[in-house]
Amino acid sequence: MGVRGARGGIALVGAFVTALVVATSGTPALAVDGSVSGTVFQDFDSNGVLDTAGGAGVPVDRGVAGVLVTAVDREGATVGTARSAADGTYSVAVTGADSADVRLQFSDLPDGYEPSYSVLGAGAGESGSDVQLAQVGDTGLDFGINAPDDYSSAGVDTPVVTAIHYSGDRTEQQVANQPAIVAYPWQTGATSPGSAPAFNGSDLAESRTTLATVSQVGGVWGLATQRSTGDVFASAVLKRQVDLGPLGLGGIYVVPRVMDPSTGEIGTPGAARPYFDLDGQGDVDLNPDGVDLSTAGRELGAFNVTAADGDVYDTAGTIGLGGMALSSDGNTLYVMNLTQKRLELVDVSGVVPQYIGSQDLNLGPDDRPWAVSVLHGTVYVGYVQDASAGDQPPPADGAVDDDEWFVSDSHAVVRSAPESDLGALGSASSQVLDTPLDFQRGLVWGVACGTAGEADQRTLRFCHWHPWTQAQGDGTYQFGANLMGISDPGTAGIGWAQPLVSSIELTADGDVAIGMQDRFSLQAGNYDVGPDGTNSSTEHGFEGYSQGDTLLAAKAADGTLTLESDGAAGGVTGASPGNVEGPGGGEFLDDSNVFADPAEQVHHENTTGALTRLPGVDELLSTAFDPAVDFRTNGFSWFDTSAGSGTTGESQRARVVQDQDLAGALQKAGGLGDVSTLLPLAPLQIGNVVWFDADQDGVQDADEPPLPGVTVNLLDADGNQIATTTTDANGQYYFATDDPDIDGFDPDGGDYTVQFVKPTSGDAFDDDSTFGTVPWTDVSFTAQDAGTNDSVDSDADPTTGEVPYTAGDPGENDPTIDAGFVADVDTTVTKVVDDAGLWVDPDATYTITVDARDFRGDPLPSTTLTLGDGDTADAPVAPDTWPAGTQVRVTEDADPSFDTTVDPDGWTLVSDGTPEGGFTVTNTRVASTGFEILKDVEDSGGLVPDGTTYTGTWQCTYPDASTVVGSGAWELTGGGTTTVASDLPVGATCTVTEDPPAVVDDGAWQDPDISGTVTLGPGDDTVPVVTVTNTFTPDTPTPTPTPSTATPTVSPTTSPTTTGPTTAAPVPSPTGTTPSDLAVTGADVRRPLLAVLALLVLGGAFVLVARRRT
């Protein structure tokens, strides 16, 4: 997973991002809407950069459609998806993300594609991995992919290999040492319009590397190149007047080390040698009729000695070997058996090749196969259906009476199947193209095809495909100056185009090019007698003309192909719409000798059926005759396949490979076999990210940070360290096989170990605002292989930090080897009780709640602690811990008896040493109000003597009725007050009882009226009052009292007796009393007296109001 910085605007400010605050259980989150965007591109050279500037042989990256891009928020919810458009661009509309942080995941890559190289700290135009972290509003979040088969080295002179054919005995001295297999660089030594060199004589050797001579291999056509070794394989071809090599009809040859796999350039080739004779392996029988194909039997001699070679004329294209290709893994050769119409499989992975077996194509008697290609893990085979119309010869005099003989009813057919299911090739259901070949084509030699008079002869005979034939209708095949509309009286040219699907290749845009070889190029020979021994009227033999073709087919998503029509394919128009030389009346590729002087541009179908490409380069290379300025040559034509270039479909460059002056050159008859580019193995890159798994779920979430500076080692299968690196600022690391500093990392696979090394000192985070300080000593690996998505889990063994890794095939880059780290934190809570000189229950415990929330503000489980004075406890309770980044808030239930403080207070980040000493909860004892007892006497008769005292008890309980925290006795006179219990806990509940009053004559005491219980408040509250009222009822009517001037007497307050907490005892109820005799005189008759005393605050307790009624 990659970590990407914000690009293209700051999230939440300049990228159309909106946010809505919504309520959550933790810190309010942002419901974020907006978008993220970028480009998915095919990275042909695997450099992780979107390359848009090309040049000769330089790949140009291009967008890839259909890749799924998914945005996931930090909680793992999918908040948007999009697929890349035709140009590779995408824009994901993000809706309802819980924050601006999102994780982008790229999936649904086209079949055969892998993530390309990822760039450390990738910016716009650079590839991140298949999982990237971003913020809503980011742009330029690009992702490169590549098919390993499409790897193309930028700036490297890629070798192009081809086979050259010569007539005559391969051991004859004039041809024996001629180059039969050669390599040229793709990028250099070719012509361009207006500056085409002659390429005669010594020019042919410019930049050329000879890989094999005619004497070593004879005539070969099929070529296959092995990326891992740089070896080239070549297979024999049966071609008139061209000698077979030492292995005969089933011969396969090898040239070792043509390419240096480490550079992708031509290396130091070994000697060509016979490799494998396919004929006779298993039930392989390439020549069941026993045709004598020996040099002597064919009467081949020096190149300038006539040889009819009539048996080969008859059997060419029907027996022997055709095309050849290597499997994607480079271990199996697929060879087309023309005779038995099937694929033969040869294991080339070991020192000695081994025959594996065959795959029958189940073709009909008139079906003729040739082509086999392996493209992106799919095997393609091509054949011509209903190729033969029988052996009835055309009219010998060339008169055209029946155009059905001349216009072919043949179809070109392409089948395809995955390499894992080769059996499907034997079924017609695997067909992806079936197209008739009845369209008019370009003229083999002349100005143009016509439609009337004599031109009809020219059109029917030389502007169409014809059925396959073994007939030798020289008169019909031969053309002269008058018929062709040109002046060359010395020419005795012959041509009879018969279709053969010989090559299948991809273009840079993924369309399919089909090379059509003219079977007549295998029959004609050059400047020799006819197959029946007859000579031309000029006595110089017949000059054979090949008339192949190159067609383009658009490839649909389901793999089916649609052939070009009127010069357009897949919505792109090529070079020559409307020229009446292709399907639907036009041609996409202008396959004519365009480099010649306009007056000499007389070959309107000059390609010879072999194709190759350089991945990512908007060119298609085809073999051709007369490709450049000089005539009677063979070489290469490069066609522009880019859409909208202004030169689409045109031949842009050319190169002569075989000149007319060479002994035995086949000239216009087609002197080249197959052509193939030699590409190195795609490099391999592995690695990705080390991150801090803050929520400890084993999955890298969008808001979890990378860990820079972590050492990562690469070990070989023996445990030897072959590379080491450290993670960058984004936590990323990579190892690559093309890193010159790494020796022993093979792009072709192998067993390795990726070793993550946790630092033993320093801090993973230092005073970080989210995580505080986290020492590496507190860090460990997170859970391994959590979840179902390997791209976002941790692969490291939690104990060793190692990841055993078996590398895939070349180019199967793996950016999913990740390691997550976690760290735990905890703290302590200490209880302190300050009695402030007041009574505190020494056995009391206190309930403390520790709330926690993670680094996102989401709640974690709370912890409840019960502590006494001086106790300290772990939070959370061991062995539980919190993840680093946790914030904690400590609280205690309110107790009015105490002032409670927490240090530190509020939400506090817990990390190493923070808060120092943990949390302290201090309770400081608060004095209560106490309460007052007020004595009220109701004596309507004035019989109760002044100074009469009243006594009783009081008792307080806390926190429940079963726990007595204070009690005592009280003594008051009528109207008196006393304050008690001011040192008792706030919240205590207090009750008062009274003893029976003293007996008073002439009346009786009623039961006392006690106002009820009171609850003590803090010291600055109003002092609660308990009023104890005694009512004395006289026996006789009371005379009218005389007002008295006496001042009521207030008894001195009796200090209460206080005891500590006990079990509550019943408070005795007061009993009635008998009033004493009262002396009554007129002067001191008792009158009701209300004395109101001011409410005073004394020593933290309120003074009771005394009231006396007489």
MOBELGI-V115116 format. One record per residue. N is the residue number from 1. PHI is phi as a letter, one per 30 degrees, with the letter a starting at -180 (* if undefined). OMEGA is omega in whole degrees, -180 to 180 (NA if undefined). Layout:
N/PHI/OMEGA, N/PHI/OMEGA
//
This chain:
1/*/179, 2/c/175, 3/c/-176, 4/c/175, 5/d/179, 6/d/179, 7/b/177, 8/i/180, 9/k/179, 10/d/-179, 11/e/180, 12/i/180, 13/b/-169, 14/c/-177, 15/b/177, 16/h/180, 17/c/176, 18/c/-179, 19/b/179, 20/b/179, 21/d/178, 22/b/-177, 23/d/174, 24/b/-179, 25/d/178, 26/c/177, 27/d/-179, 28/e/-179, 29/c/178, 30/c/171, 31/d/-168, 32/c/172, 33/c/179, 34/l/-179, 35/a/168, 36/b/-173, 37/b/179, 38/l/-177, 39/b/170, 40/c/-175, 41/b/175, 42/d/-174, 43/c/-170, 44/d/-177, 45/c/175, 46/h/176, 47/c/178, 48/i/-177, 49/c/177, 50/d/-177, 51/d/-178, 52/c/179, 53/c/-177, 54/c/-175, 55/k/-179, 56/e/177, 57/i/-179, 58/c/-177, 59/d/176, 60/c/179, 61/d/-177, 62/b/-177, 63/d/178, 64/b/-178, 65/d/167, 66/i/179, 67/d/-178, 68/d/177, 69/c/-177, 70/c/176, 71/c/-179, 72/b/180, 73/d/-172, 74/d/178, 75/c/179, 76/i/-180, 77/d/174, 78/d/-175, 79/c/176, 80/l/175, 81/b/174, 82/a/173, 83/c/-180, 84/d/-179, 85/d/-177, 86/e/180, 87/c/177, 88/i/-178, 89/d/176, 90/b/172, 91/b/-179, 92/c/174, 93/d/-178, 94/c/-179, 95/b/173, 96/i/175, 97/d/-176, 98/d/172, 99/a/179, 100/d/-179, 101/d/177, 102/b/176, 103/c/178, 104/c/178, 105/b/180, 106/c/-177, 107/b/-178, 108/h/176, 109/d/177, 110/e/180, 111/e/178, 112/i/-179, 113/c/179, 114/b/171, 115/e/178, 116/d/177, 117/d/173, 118/c/-177, 119/c/176, 120/d/-180, 121/i/-173, 122/e/174, 123/c/180, 124/e/-177, 125/i/178, 126/b/-174, 127/d/165, 128/d/-179, 129/d/-178, 130/d/171, 131/b/-177, 132/b/176, 133/c/-176, 134/a/174, 135/b/177, 136/e/-176, 137/j/-180, 138/d/173, 139/b/177, 140/i/177, 141/d/-169, 142/c/-177, 143/b/179, 144/c/175, 145/b/178, 146/a/170, 147/d/-177, 148/e/178, 149/d/-177, 150/c/-179, 151/d/-178, 152/b/-177, 153/d/178, 154/d/174, 155/i/-179, 156/c/176, 157/d/-175, 158/d/179, 159/d/172, 160/c/-175, 161/c/174, 162/b/178, 163/c/-179, 164/c/-178, 165/c/177, 166/b/177, 167/d/176, 168/j/179, 169/d/-176, 170/d/-180, 171/c/-180, 172/d/-166, 173/d/-177, 174/d/179, 175/c/-172, 176/e/-177, 177/c/175, 178/d/180, 179/d/179, 180/c/173, 181/b/-176, 182/b/175, 183/b/175, 184/b/174, 185/d/179, 186/d/-166, 187/d/-171, 188/b/173, 189/i/179, 190/c/179, 191/d/170, 192/b/-177, 193/e/177, 194/i/-179, 195/b/-176, 196/d/176, 197/d/-177, 198/d/-178, 199/h/175, 200/c/173, 201/h/-174, 202/d/180, 203/d/-180, 204/d/-177, 205/d/-180, 206/d/179, 207/i/-177, 208/d/172, 209/c/178, 210/d/-178, 211/c/179, 212/a/177, 213/c/-179, 214/d/-178, 215/d/-178, 216/d/-172, 217/b/-176, 218/i/179, 219/d/178, 220/b/177, 221/b/-177, 222/d/178, 223/b/173, 224/b/-177, 225/c/-176, 226/c/-175, 227/d/-171, 228/d/-177, 229/c/-173, 230/i/-180, 231/d/176, 232/b/175, 233/c/179, 234/b/-178, 235/c/-175, 236/d/175, 237/b/175, 238/c/-176, 239/b/-175, 240/e/177, 241/i/175, 242/c/-175, 243/d/173, 244/d/178, 245/d/-174, 246/d/180, 247/c/176, 248/i/-170, 249/d/-179, 250/c/-173, 251/d/171, 252/b/-176, 253/c/-180, 254/b/171, 255/c/-176, 256/d/169, 257/h/177, 258/d/179, 259/c/172, 260/d/-175, 261/e/-178, 262/d/-178, 263/c/-176, 264/i/180, 265/c/179, 266/e/-178, 267/c/177, 268/c/-174, 269/d/171, 270/d/-178, 271/d/175, 272/d/-179, 273/a/172, 274/d/-174, 275/c/-174, 276/a/174, 277/c/-176, 278/d/-178, 279/d/-180, 280/j/176, 281/d/-177, 282/h/178, 283/c/180, 284/d/177, 285/b/-174, 286/d/-177, 287/b/-173, 288/d/-180, 289/d/176, 290/i/177, 291/d/180, 292/d/-178, 293/c/177, 294/d/180, 295/e/-179, 296/d/-179, 297/d/179, 298/c/178, 299/i/178, 300/d/177, 301/b/176, 302/d/-174, 303/e/-176, 304/c/176, 305/c/-175, 306/d/176, 307/b/-178, 308/d/178, 309/h/-172, 310/d/-180, 311/d/179, 312/d/175, 313/e/-177, 314/d/-170, 315/c/-177, 316/e/179, 317/i/-178, 318/c/177, 319/b/-180, 320/j/-175, 321/c/176, 322/c/-178, 323/d/-178, 324/a/179, 325/b/176, 326/c/176, 327/d/-178, 328/e/-180, 329/d/177, 330/i/-174, 331/c/-174, 332/b/172, 333/d/171, 334/c/-176, 335/b/-179, 336/d/176, 337/c/-177, 338/d/-176, 339/d/-176, 340/c/174, 341/h/-179, 342/a/175, 343/c/173, 344/c/-175, 345/c/-179, 346/b/178, 347/d/-179, 348/c/-176, 349/d/-178, 350/c/179, 351/d/-179, 352/c/-180, 353/d/-179, 354/b/177, 355/d/-178, 356/c/-176, 357/l/-174, 358/b/173, 359/b/-178, 360/d/178, 361/c/178, 362/h/-179, 363/c/180, 364/d/-176, 365/d/-180, 366/c/177, 367/d/-175, 368/b/180, 369/d/172, 370/a/-169, 371/d/167, 372/b/179, 373/b/173, 374/b/-176, 375/b/178, 376/h/176, 377/i/179, 378/c/177, 379/c/176, 380/c/171, 381/b/-180, 382/b/178, 383/a/175, 384/c/-177, 385/c/180, 386/h/-175, 387/d/-173, 388/c/176, 389/c/-177, 390/j/-175, 391/c/178, 392/d/-178, 393/d/174, 394/d/179, 395/e/-175, 396/d/-178, 397/d/177, 398/i/179, 399/d/-176, 400/c/178, 401/c/-175, 402/b/-175, 403/d/178, 404/d/179, 405/d/-173, 406/c/180, 407/c/-172, 408/d/171, 409/c/-177, 410/d/174, 411/b/169, 412/c/-175, 413/b/174, 414/b/174, 415/c/177, 416/b/178, 417/a/176, 418/d/178, 419/e/180, 420/d/-178, 421/b/-179, 422/d/-179, 423/e/-180, 424/d/180, 425/d/179, 426/d/-178, 427/c/177, 428/d/179, 429/d/179, 430/d/180, 431/d/174, 432/c/176, 433/a/173, 434/b/-172, 435/b/178, 436/d/-179, 437/c/-176, 438/c/-177, 439/d/176, 440/d/-178, 441/c/179, 442/d/-178, 443/d/-179, 444/d/179, 445/a/179, 446/k/-175, 447/d/-179, 448/a/173, 449/d/180, 450/b/-178, 451/b/-175, 452/b/175, 453/h/-179, 454/d/179, 455/d/177, 456/d/178, 457/d/-179, 458/d/-176, 459/d/-176, 460/d/-175, 461/d/-170, 462/b/178, 463/b/180, 464/b/166, 465/d/179, 466/b/174, 467/d/176, 468/d/179, 469/a/172, 470/c/-178, 471/d/-177, 472/c/-177, 473/d/-173, 474/e/-178, 475/d/179, 476/d/-177, 477/d/-171, 478/d/174, 479/b/180, 480/b/-173, 481/d/-176, 482/d/-178, 483/d/-175, 484/d/178, 485/i/178, 486/b/-177, 487/c/176, 488/a/-171, 489/d/-179, 490/d/-173, 491/d/170, 492/b/-175, 493/d/176, 494/b/178, 495/a/177, 496/a/-169, 497/d/177, 498/b/-169, 499/d/177, 500/a/178, 501/d/-170, 502/c/-175, 503/a/178, 504/b/-175, 505/b/175, 506/c/168, 507/c/180, 508/d/-180, 509/c/176, 510/j/173, 511/d/-175, 512/c/175, 513/c/-177, 514/b/177, 515/d/179, 516/c/175, 517/d/174, 518/d/180, 519/e/179, 520/d/177, 521/d/175, 522/d/-174, 523/c/-162, 524/d/-167, 525/i/-178, 526/b/180, 527/h/178, 528/b/-180, 529/d/176, 530/d/-177, 531/d/175, 532/c/178, 533/j/180, 534/d/180, 535/c/179, 536/d/-180, 537/d/180, 538/d/-178, 539/i/177, 540/c/-177, 541/i/-180, 542/c/176, 543/c/-178, 544/d/178, 545/b/173, 546/d/-180, 547/b/180, 548/d/-178, 549/a/174, 550/b/-176, 551/c/179, 552/c/178, 553/b/178, 554/d/-178, 555/c/179, 556/d/-178, 557/d/-180, 558/d/177, 559/j/179, 560/d/-175, 561/c/176, 562/b/-176, 563/d/177, 564/e/176, 565/b/-178, 566/h/173, 567/i/-179, 568/b/178, 569/b/178, 570/h/179, 571/i/179, 572/c/180, 573/c/-178, 574/c/-168, 575/d/-166, 576/b/172, 577/d/176, 578/i/-179, 579/d/176, 580/h/-179, 581/b/180, 582/a/-179, 583/e/179, 584/i/174, 585/j/177, 586/a/-179, 587/b/173, 588/d/-179, 589/c/-179, 590/d/-174, 591/d/176, 592/b/-178, 593/d/-172, 594/d/-177, 595/d/179, 596/d/172, 597/e/-177, 598/e/-180, 599/d/-178, 600/c/179, 601/d/-171, 602/c/-179, 603/c/-173, 604/c/173, 605/b/-172, 606/c/176, 607/d/-170, 608/c/164, 609/j/177, 610/c/-175, 611/b/168, 612/a/-177, 613/b/169, 614/c/-172, 615/e/178, 616/i/180, 617/c/-177, 618/d/178, 619/b/174, 620/b/-179, 621/c/176, 622/b/169, 623/d/-177, 624/a/168, 625/c/-177, 626/h/-177, 627/d/-175, 628/c/-175, 629/d/-175, 630/d/-180, 631/c/-175, 632/h/178, 633/b/173, 634/b/-179, 635/a/-175, 636/c/168, 637/b/177, 638/c/180, 639/c/176, 640/d/179, 641/c/-179, 642/d/180, 643/d/173, 644/i/-177, 645/d/-174, 646/i/177, 647/b/-178, 648/e/177, 649/i/-178, 650/d/174, 651/d/-174, 652/c/-178, 653/b/179, 654/a/178, 655/b/176, 656/d/-180, 657/c/180, 658/b/-176, 659/c/-178, 660/d/-176, 661/d/-179, 662/d/179, 663/d/177, 664/i/-178, 665/d/-177, 666/c/170, 667/h/-173, 668/d/178, 669/d/-180, 670/j/-173, 671/c/-177, 672/c/172, 673/c/-178, 674/d/176, 675/b/-176, 676/a/172, 677/d/180, 678/c/-175, 679/c/177, 680/d/174, 681/d/173, 682/d/178, 683/d/-177, 684/b/177, 685/b/176, 686/b/177, 687/k/161, 688/l/-163, 689/b/169, 690/c/-174, 691/b/178, 692/c/-177, 693/d/-169, 694/d/180, 695/c/170, 696/i/178, 697/c/179, 698/i/-178, 699/b/179, 700/d/-180, 701/c/-171, 702/d/-175, 703/c/180, 704/c/-168, 705/d/174, 706/d/178, 707/b/178, 708/d/172, 709/i/179, 710/d/180, 711/d/176, 712/b/-180, 713/c/173, 714/c/-179, 715/c/176, 716/d/-175, 717/d/179, 718/c/179, 719/i/178, 720/d/179, 721/d/180, 722/c/177, 723/a/175, 724/b/178, 725/a/173, 726/b/-180, 727/d/-178, 728/d/-177, 729/d/179, 730/c/179, 731/i/-174, 732/c/175, 733/a/175, 734/b/169, 735/b/-177, 736/b/-178, 737/d/180, 738/c/175, 739/d/-177, 740/d/-180, 741/d/-179, 742/c/179, 743/c/177, 744/j/176, 745/c/-169, 746/c/179, 747/d/-177, 748/c/174, 749/j/-179, 750/k/180, 751/c/-177, 752/b/173, 753/b/172, 754/c/-173, 755/c/176, 756/c/-175, 757/c/179, 758/d/176, 759/e/-179, 760/c/178, 761/b/180, 762/i/-174, 763/b/171, 764/d/174, 765/b/-179, 766/b/179, 767/h/-180, 768/d/-176, 769/d/-179, 770/c/-173, 771/c/-180, 772/i/178, 773/c/-180, 774/b/178, 775/d/177, 776/d/178, 777/d/179, 778/c/-173, 779/c/176, 780/b/179, 781/d/178, 782/d/-179, 783/d/-177, 784/c/172, 785/h/177, 786/d/177, 787/i/-175, 788/c/-177, 789/c/-176, 790/d/-179, 791/d/-174, 792/b/178, 793/c/176, 794/c/-176, 795/c/-174, 796/d/173, 797/d/-175, 798/d/-180, 799/c/-174, 800/c/-175, 801/i/-175, 802/c/177, 803/b/173, 804/d/-174, 805/b/173, 806/c/-177, 807/d/178, 808/d/178, 809/d/179, 810/e/179, 811/i/178, 812/d/-177, 813/d/-177, 814/b/178, 815/c/-174, 816/c/-178, 817/c/-171, 818/c/175, 819/b/176, 820/c/177, 821/c/176, 822/b/174, 823/b/-179, 824/c/176, 825/b/170, 826/a/-180, 827/a/177, 828/b/174, 829/b/-179, 830/c/179, 831/c/177, 832/b/178, 833/c/177, 834/c/-175, 835/d/179, 836/h/179, 837/i/-180, 838/c/-178, 839/d/175, 840/b/178, 841/d/-177, 842/d/-179, 843/c/-176, 844/d/172, 845/b/-173, 846/b/-178, 847/c/-176, 848/c/179, 849/c/177, 850/c/176, 851/c/-179, 852/b/173, 853/b/-175, 854/d/-173, 855/d/177, 856/c/-173, 857/j/177, 858/d/-174, 859/d/171, 860/c/180, 861/e/178, 862/d/178, 863/b/177, 864/c/180, 865/c/174, 866/c/-173, 867/b/170, 868/c/-180, 869/e/177, 870/i/-180, 871/d/174, 872/b/-179, 873/b/176, 874/d/173, 875/b/-5, 876/d/-177, 877/d/180, 878/e/9, 879/c/-180, 880/d/175, 881/b/173, 882/c/173, 883/d/176, 884/e/-175, 885/j/-179, 886/d/171, 887/c/-172, 888/b/172, 889/b/-178, 890/c/178, 891/b/175, 892/b/178, 893/e/-177, 894/d/176, 895/b/-175, 896/d/179, 897/d/-175, 898/b/161, 899/d/-176, 900/c/176, 901/b/177, 902/b/-179, 903/b/-3, 904/d/-176, 905/c/177, 906/i/-178, 907/d/-174, 908/b/177, 909/d/178, 910/c/176, 911/b/-176, 912/e/178, 913/i/-179, 914/b/-5, 915/d/-179, 916/d/-180, 917/i/179, 918/i/-179, 919/c/177, 920/b/176, 921/c/-176, 922/c/174, 923/c/177, 924/c/-175, 925/d/179, 926/c/176, 927/d/179, 928/c/177, 929/d/-165, 930/i/173, 931/b/-179, 932/c/172, 933/c/-179, 934/c/-179, 935/c/-180, 936/c/-180, 937/c/176, 938/c/-176, 939/b/-175, 940/d/-179, 941/c/-180, 942/i/-176, 943/c/-176, 944/d/-178, 945/d/172, 946/d/177, 947/i/178, 948/d/180, 949/c/180, 950/b/-177, 951/b/176, 952/a/-179, 953/b/173, 954/b/-180, 955/a/179, 956/b/178, 957/b/179, 958/a/0, 959/d/178, 960/b/-174, 961/d/-177, 962/d/-177, 963/c/179, 964/d/-180, 965/c/178, 966/a/177, 967/a/179, 968/a/179, 969/c/178, 970/b/178, 971/b/-178, 972/b/167, 973/c/-178, 974/e/-178, 975/i/-178, 976/d/177, 977/b/172, 978/b/180, 979/c/-179, 980/b/166, 981/i/-178, 982/d/179, 983/c/-177, 984/c/-175, 985/d/171, 986/d/-179, 987/j/178, 988/d/178, 989/c/-173, 990/b/177, 991/b/-177, 992/b/171, 993/b/179, 994/b/172, 995/d/176, 996/e/179, 997/d/177, 998/d/-178, 999/d/177, 1000/b/-178, 1001/d/171, 1002/i/177, 1003/l/-178, 1004/b/175, 1005/d/171, 1006/d/176, 1007/e/-178, 1008/d/176, 1009/c/-179, 1010/c/-169, 1011/d/175, 1012/k/-180, 1013/d/177, 1014/b/176, 1015/c/-175, 1016/d/176, 1017/c/176, 1018/d/-168, 1019/e/-179, 1020/c/175, 1021/d/174, 1022/d/-178, 1023/d/177, 1024/d/-176, 1025/b/170, 1026/c/-180, 1027/c/177, 1028/c/-176, 1029/c/173, 1030/c/178, 1031/c/178, 1032/c/-178, 1033/c/-179, 1034/d/180, 1035/d/-175, 1036/c/179, 1037/d/-178, 1038/d/177, 1039/d/180, 1040/d/-175, 1041/d/174, 1042/c/-180, 1043/e/-180, 1044/c/177, 1045/c/-176, 1046/d/177, 1047/c/179, 1048/d/-180, 1049/c/177, 1050/c/179, 1051/d/177, 1052/d/180, 1053/d/177, 1054/c/179, 1055/d/-179, 1056/d/174, 1057/c/-175, 1058/c/175, 1059/c/179, 1060/d/-178, 1061/d/175, 1062/b/173, 1063/d/-174, 1064/d/176, 1065/c/179, 1066/d/177, 1067/c/-177, 1068/d/178, 1069/d/178, 1070/d/178, 1071/c/180, 1072/d/179, 1073/b/178, 1074/c/-178, 1075/d/176, 1076/d/177, 1077/d/178, 1078/c/174, 1079/d/-176, 1080/c/174, 1081/b/-180, 1082/d/-175, 1083/d/-175, 1084/c/174, 1085/e/-178, 1086/d/171, 1087/c/178, 1088/e/-180, 1089/b/178, 1090/c/177, 1091/c/-180, 1092/c/179, 1093/c/179, 1094/d/179, 1095/d/-175, 1096/c/175, 1097/c/-177, 1098/b/174, 1099/h/178, 1100/i/178, 1101/b/178, 1102/d/175, 1103/d/-178, 1104/d/174, 1105/d/-179, 1106/c/179, 1107/b/178, 1108/b/177, 1109/c/179, 1110/b/NA
//
